[in-house]
Amino acid sequence: MDPLELLARAPLPFLARCSIPADLEAVTSRGDEVRVRGANRKAVVDVWNAVEALYRTGVHPAIQLCIRHRGRVVLNRAIGHARGNAPEDPPEGEKVPVGVETPFCLYSASKAITAMLIHKLDETHALHLDDRVCDYIPEFARHGKQWITIRHILAHRAGIPNVPPEAMDLDILGDSEAITELLCESEPSSRAGRLVQYHAVSGGFVAAELVRRATGQDIRQVLEKEILEPLGMRWMRYGVAPEDVDRVAVDAFTGPPPPPPVGAMLRRALGAGLREVVKLATDRRFLTGIIPAANTVTTAEELCSFYQCLLDDGELDGVRVFEPRTVWHAISEQSYREIDLTLMMPLRYGLGLMLGDNPVGIFGPRTPRAFGHLGFTNIWGWADPERQISVAILSSGKPILSLHAIRLVQLLIAINRGFPRRV
């Protein structure tokens, strides 16, 4: 047994983790997959072995993974429990296995979907990216915010990276008028366009109000009409219907407590501490509300299909949702390895999407043309034109820094090695 697995099984009191069944096959679910042979067969085996190794660390009650290669689903599986096996769950309680049909909350990976909706409305001329936000929301111009454009919002350059602390209240988060007023009254931290500062929550609420003012409908309705219905998506909405709340995989705080600098960064970015965020996200009000930057709920299979649509220039299974130029615009580079002053690391951004890098980026090694988005924490969705893959990794554990990260990196390496670049 290797050292990481020994550590995963060691009784460390500071490490919150799940119990791992001896028989992983008993908690594994498989969806439809095409039969592949040769190099692709080895790639699928190696990738799934890496998923099992990540699961054995105990920091994720459940993991879902879907990969499409050249448009075909080559891997669509889930492992673990949707509920009942979190560190704080009683050992004798009921454990509900996860399936490939189990929906997960995407957290910040929701931003890519919201961004593409804004790009769709730009395509249909309901709004224009270089319009000022205050052209649609006049009261937003307060405190010098009259120069902020929709493009600034998508590029994380609007200078409003944080929502006021009082906004992180579920009764307020569900009140669009109250949230809009808080954002209109807030003062920018920098001049529009000057700095890259990840807008963890604020940009989504601005986008929602822009959609409402431009179309007369709420953002959930417009998302369904413009993107989800044409693609035939069952989930991928902001929140779920009340009767579906118990079908969503339950998130759990896992791993060791974050060190003070990381905890402070998370609080600054999210407006709440790690445990608070997990508690908020498992509340029924969060799971049934509209929080465009944080509460899209879907499956790995659907998220993978969404990125396949973008990979194919806006078309999926013969249905065109976006014009090719709309996709190209969304993935056009807006910042190159600038230090994001919220996340305190160099990143590449498109217009609402994150971009990969070379020699290594957020989607693994040698991914300079990959695009997608991460979610809090260990949520991934991306497409890579050079490898002709679209990928979705969803998980319900919320660790920050622990040795599981080694297994996570190994998983990204296995995916990118298994489906090599064709340049």
Secondary structure, 3 states (H helix, E strand, C coil): CCHHHHHHHCCCCCCECCCCCCCHHHHEEECCCCCCCHHHHHHHHHHHHHHHHHHHCCCCCEEEEEEEECCEEEEEEEEEEEECCCCCCCCCCCCEECCCCCCEECHHHHHHHHHHHHHHHHHCCCCCCCCEHHHCCHHHHHHHHHHCEHHHHHCCCCCCCCCCHHHCCHHHHCCHHHHHHHHHHCCCCCCCCCCCCCCCCHHHHHHHHHHHHHHCCCHHHHHHHHHHHHHCCCCCEECCCHHHHHHCCCCECCECCCCHHHHHHHHHHHCCCHHHHHHHHCCHHHHHCCCCCCCEEECHHHHHHHHHHHHCCCEECCEECCCHHHHHHHCCCCEEEEEECCCCEEEEECCCCEECCCCEECCEECCCCCEEEEECCCEEEEEECCCCEEEEEEECECCCCCCHHHHHHHHHHHHHHHCCCCC
